[in-house]
Amino acid sequence: MSDDKKPREAKQVSFDPETENEGEGSRTAARLYDAGAEKMAKSGSVEELAEKAKDALEGEEGDELKRAEEQAKNANLPPRR
């Protein structure tokens, strides 16, 4: 058999989540998000932050925040699954 017809050996692939792109559906990103969301929920500061957000919407920056929200809603993004 000539060299160009020999079966190829499987390459060993190592994965380093710090440097590699996992692609869509990244498990590393999902784990980090879940851990952060859980930490936030358990911190007890959710109510305080919700109150700050409400105050911001009702305050001087409210119009700007509402415009930004509308722009985000109208952005040409793929539908969420």
C-alpha angles and dihedrals in degrees: 000000000000122000094256092055098051116112112260119245116239112255118232109238122201121195124212110181090201093063107018129081109234091193128221112349095031108194091200092055091046092052092048092048093047092049091049093047091049092048090050093049092049094045093078092226095105093096092047092051091046089054091050090051091050091049091049092051091049094042136070095296094049096100092050092048091049091050090051090050091052091048090052092048091051096044115121096249130149113261117268116249 
